[in-house]
Amino acid sequence: MDSRTKGKTVMEVGGDGVAVITLINPPVNSLSFDVLYNLKSNYEEALSRNDVKAIVITGAKGKFSGGFDISGFGEIQKGTRKEPKVGYISIDIITDLLEAARKPSVAAIDGLALGGGLELSMACHARISTPGAQLGLPELQLGVIPGFGGTQRLPRLVGLTKALEMILTSKPVRAEEGHSLGLIDAVVPSAELLTTARRWALDIVERRKPWISSLLKTDKLPPLGEAREILKFARGQTRKQAPNMKHPLMCLDALETGIVSGPRVGLEKEAEVGSQVISLDTTKGLIHVFFSQRGTVKVPGVTDRGLMPRKIKKVAIIGGGLMGSGIATALILSSYPVILKEVNEKFLEAGIGRVKANLQSRVRKGSMSKEKFEKTMSLLKGSLDYESFRDVDMVIEAVIENISLKQQIFADLEKYCPQHCILASNTSTIDLNKIGERTKSQDRIVGAHFFSPAHVMPLLEIVRTNHTSAQVIVDLLDVGKKIKKTPVVVGNCTGFAVNRMFFPYTQAAMFLVERGADPYLIDSAVSKFGMPMGPFRLCDLVGFGVAIATATQFIENFPERTYKSMIIPLMQEDKRAGEATRKGFYLYDDKRKAKPDPELKKYIEKARSISGGNVDPKLVKLSEKEIIEMTFFPVVNEACRVFAEGIAVKAADLDIAAIMGMGFPPYRGGIMFWADSIGSKYIYSRLDEWSKTYGDFFKPCAFLAERGSKGAPLSAPVEQARSRL
Ligand SMILES: CCCCC[C@H](O)CC(=O)SCCNC(=O)CCNC(=O)[C@H](O)C(C)(C)COP(=O)(O)OP(=O)(O)OC[C@H]1O[C@@H](n2cnc3c(N)ncnc32)[C@H](O)[C@@H]1OP(=O)(O)O
């Protein structure tokens, strides 16, 4: 393959008169422009050759295609590639050349047929797949719309309701379901895929099998009035679920046009909308997230050293509380045998009970069978001592945030665990060097910071000290992948990356209410911005105990920029500690529905009198935009510090940490991406102004000041010399 081209297709014509065109673009045979243009010329050749009767399209190495090459969107957005004439691929190539050809095509689908991959196959006249095939149109997840005729052919093949479900949820279906839906014509074992597809293609030529153009099918479409009702409902749901995104509604427009005005007009509408969505900010954000998420496992100086992950056969977890039991659940769900250690029978039983409850909830929801439940639970063993730790490959400590307790545990682990065993801590804030102070095992000490509930939340912060070996990081990255987490490798400091970014967010909110802003308006503005909930609702959810413990760590370690609000401690004194006590910033009913509490004013006023601050008329009347700036610019400021200190190696890692750890809206691309979309100069100037009026909590850090003064992007790499990793 030419090093300048991205992928290709090859065509082989057999003695049976079938031309087999194979898509080749590792690792997922994505449809780059090179692949698509090659496909076009193979088709033209096949159609003009007298020895070719029919065509089979397949993908190399067990994967049909993961869809259009997503980096192509980036090239179009940056202007480094000119977008082809609107509709050139979907109409001129896929519809007019391929589907309308006088020779039939059959798609032979193994593995993946996603996005453009499935769309290409739907333009073929039949689809044969293997049992493991995944078929889906996940484009909306990327901020784009199904572009190669997907909005027109899928409803005609599987019906409007199912097509909407597949497109709006971005979830693929398996081959068998695809078969029952009419998306797939036959499911055959891998070894028979090509021969069946070839025969099927010849059968179409011989009229033994129907020659079906998906675009011309109408039998699965509901009557017009019903279709309009279905689409109206879908629009309503979409507006509710994705209020800040335009592309899902634009996609529905393309679907509706095809149903109302016919598929050709629908294709034209799809092409027009498809070209418009590429330049939406939300699309840029989502595409950035796609690549950033895959980039977190590429750690310079660690994963580029040719190290292979060691096999982790058995894991021990210390502490069966909420975190320990969640981590144990995540591990046994991915088939790791786990020992759960507690200090007494009662706690051990409770810990195992929590794991059981986590799995039982899956059984109740129907996502786990009873047999699988029993099998999974059998991987968990309880223990009250360290004797069974003699053959474990990794220990994850998940006890309360108490330094001396953790130090004792790590000293004990060093005695009982084998030399190679990884010693990990799930601490969320404590310096790992302190935790390992009483050991000589600093090279195998690492942070494995999970987020609660650990078996559900997708992020794993892997915390590396200056002593942690690269091998240990590689091992933990591998475990993270196996338990389906997105790992982000960060450096060691109080709060690591996520909590360091999180803390100023809640602090800014406390500051604003102490100066007169309405907490419920802040929560509402932040939710509208796209966070799952506002800072006050969040404090209630995590509980004030956790909030105070975290604040203590930050006050101790970053006193110069910590805003010391007394609102939470005052409420805690009155035994209102958040949702668990039914009272916090909100009041909670039996169904845990939150409602504002007029009594909150009392605590705010008292906290204000303690801090000596005054109500500021400007802050009482903040607009939603100002609320967002005053709560999130301090987060950007801290993210800049984390980046400048080398705690995160790439700004994109902070984007993923903010999205998966804080709930920052993915369509805004993550905290640094969002900041750059606003501009460093503006963010710097706002923080600078606020710091002069309201104090050092808002003071821009040196990194932000430097980049802000030049208007330089915050996400541009930091020079190596300054990076700690
Ligand atoms: C004019 C344009 C019109 C376009 C119309 C069309 O309708 C639009 C599309 O088709 S958009 C693309 C739709 N497809 C997808 O959204 C699929 C995205 N990919 C995935 O979901 C997954 O990658 C996977 C299920 C295909 C494979 O998952 P797995 O966990 O096995 O592997 P990774 O996710 O780590 O991916 C491995 C590497 O492959 C790269 N990659 C995957 N898909 C694409 C793609 N469509 N384009 C380009 N690159 C892709 C991914 O980035 C990984 O690369 P690394 O360098 O990190 O290894």
Ligand as a Chemical Component Dictionary entry (heavy atoms), coordinates in Angstrom:
data_LIG
# 
_chem_comp.id                   LIG 
_chem_comp.type                 NON-POLYMER 
_chem_comp.pdbx_formal_charge   0 
_chem_comp.three_letter_code    LIG 
# 
loop_
_chem_comp_atom.comp_id 
_chem_comp_atom.atom_id 
_chem_comp_atom.alt_atom_id 
_chem_comp_atom.type_symbol 
_chem_comp_atom.charge 
_chem_comp_atom.model_Cartn_x 
_chem_comp_atom.model_Cartn_y 
_chem_comp_atom.model_Cartn_z 
_chem_comp_atom.pdbx_ordinal 
LIG C1  C1  C 0 -18.853 12.325 3.297  1  
LIG C2  C2  C 0 -18.909 11.445 4.467  2  
LIG C3  C3  C 0 -20.215 10.690 4.679  3  
LIG C4  C4  C 0 -20.052 9.646  5.730  4  
LIG C5  C5  C 0 -21.244 8.788  5.894  5  
LIG C6  C6  C 0 -21.207 7.704  6.947  6  
LIG O1  O1  O 0 -22.550 7.367  7.198  7  
LIG C7  C7  C 0 -20.563 8.146  8.203  8  
LIG C8  C8  C 0 -19.896 7.075  9.002  9  
LIG O2  O2  O 0 -19.810 5.933  8.625  10 
LIG S1  S1  S 0 -19.226 7.603  10.443 11 
LIG C9  C9  C 0 -18.474 6.174  11.123 12 
LIG C10 C10 C 0 -19.450 5.239  11.709 13 
LIG N1  N1  N 0 -18.764 4.212  12.441 14 
LIG C11 C11 C 0 -18.579 4.291  13.742 15 
LIG O3  O3  O 0 -19.033 5.171  14.411 16 
LIG C12 C12 C 0 -17.752 3.200  14.346 17 
LIG C13 C13 C 0 -16.676 3.795  15.194 18 
LIG N2  N2  N 0 -15.800 2.779  15.730 19 
LIG C14 C14 C 0 -16.154 2.009  16.757 20 
LIG O4  O4  O 0 -17.227 2.068  17.292 21 
LIG C15 C15 C 0 -15.111 1.058  17.239 22 
LIG O5  O5  O 0 -13.854 1.571  16.933 23 
LIG C16 C16 C 0 -15.241 -0.354 16.629 24 
LIG C17 C17 C 0 -16.513 -1.016 17.182 25 
LIG C18 C18 C 0 -15.299 -0.285 15.130 26 
LIG C19 C19 C 0 -14.016 -1.200 17.053 27 
LIG O6  O6  O 0 -13.890 -1.160 18.450 28 
LIG P1  P1  P 0 -12.583 -1.761 19.173 29 
LIG O7  O7  O 0 -12.794 -1.570 20.635 30 
LIG O8  O8  O 0 -12.316 -3.095 18.659 31 
LIG O9  O9  O 0 -11.375 -0.871 18.691 32 
LIG P2  P2  P 0 -11.114 0.692  18.854 33 
LIG O10 O10 O 0 -12.361 1.426  19.093 34 
LIG O11 O11 O 0 -9.992  0.883  19.812 35 
LIG O12 O12 O 0 -10.642 1.059  17.385 36 
LIG C20 C20 C 0 -9.443  0.501  16.860 37 
LIG C21 C21 C 0 -8.795  1.529  15.981 38 
LIG O13 O13 O 0 -9.635  1.760  14.854 39 
LIG C22 C22 C 0 -9.903  3.163  14.726 40 
LIG N3  N3  N 0 -11.253 3.288  14.155 41 
LIG C23 C23 C 0 -12.356 2.619  14.493 42 
LIG N4  N4  N 0 -13.377 2.985  13.716 43 
LIG C24 C24 C 0 -12.899 3.904  12.853 44 
LIG C25 C25 C 0 -13.472 4.649  11.789 45 
LIG N5  N5  N 0 -14.753 4.508  11.416 46 
LIG N6  N6  N 0 -12.690 5.523  11.149 47 
LIG C26 C26 C 0 -11.388 5.673  11.458 48 
LIG N7  N7  N 0 -10.777 4.970  12.469 49 
LIG C27 C27 C 0 -11.534 4.102  13.130 50 
LIG C28 C28 C 0 -9.801  3.672  16.144 51 
LIG O14 O14 O 0 -9.568  5.051  16.146 52 
LIG C29 C29 C 0 -8.628  2.875  16.670 53 
LIG O15 O15 O 0 -7.468  3.476  16.158 54 
LIG P3  P3  P 0 -6.118  3.469  16.985 55 
LIG O16 O16 O 0 -5.154  4.233  16.151 56 
LIG O17 O17 O 0 -6.430  4.166  18.276 57 
LIG O18 O18 O 0 -5.758  2.040  17.192 58 
# 
loop_
_chem_comp_bond.comp_id 
_chem_comp_bond.atom_id_1 
_chem_comp_bond.atom_id_2 
_chem_comp_bond.value_order 
_chem_comp_bond.pdbx_ordinal 
LIG C1  C2  SING 1  
LIG C2  C3  SING 2  
LIG C3  C4  SING 3  
LIG C4  C5  SING 4  
LIG C5  C6  SING 5  
LIG C6  O1  SING 6  
LIG C6  C7  SING 7  
LIG C7  C8  SING 8  
LIG C8  O2  DOUB 9  
LIG C8  S1  SING 10 
LIG S1  C9  SING 11 
LIG C9  C10 SING 12 
LIG C10 N1  SING 13 
LIG N1  C11 SING 14 
LIG C11 O3  DOUB 15 
LIG C11 C12 SING 16 
LIG C12 C13 SING 17 
LIG C13 N2  SING 18 
LIG N2  C14 SING 19 
LIG C14 O4  DOUB 20 
LIG C14 C15 SING 21 
LIG C15 O5  SING 22 
LIG C15 C16 SING 23 
LIG C16 C17 SING 24 
LIG C16 C18 SING 25 
LIG C16 C19 SING 26 
LIG C19 O6  SING 27 
LIG O6  P1  SING 28 
LIG P1  O7  DOUB 29 
LIG P1  O8  SING 30 
LIG P1  O9  SING 31 
LIG O9  P2  SING 32 
LIG P2  O10 DOUB 33 
LIG P2  O11 SING 34 
LIG P2  O12 SING 35 
LIG O12 C20 SING 36 
LIG C20 C21 SING 37 
LIG C21 O13 SING 38 
LIG C21 C29 SING 39 
LIG O13 C22 SING 40 
LIG C22 N3  SING 41 
LIG C22 C28 SING 42 
LIG N3  C23 SING 43 
LIG N3  C27 SING 44 
LIG C23 N4  DOUB 45 
LIG N4  C24 SING 46 
LIG C24 C25 SING 47 
LIG C24 C27 DOUB 48 
LIG C25 N5  SING 49 
LIG C25 N6  DOUB 50 
LIG N6  C26 SING 51 
LIG C26 N7  DOUB 52 
LIG N7  C27 SING 53 
LIG C28 O14 SING 54 
LIG C28 C29 SING 55 
LIG C29 O15 SING 56 
LIG O15 P3  SING 57 
LIG P3  O16 DOUB 58 
LIG P3  O17 SING 59 
LIG P3  O18 SING 60 
# 
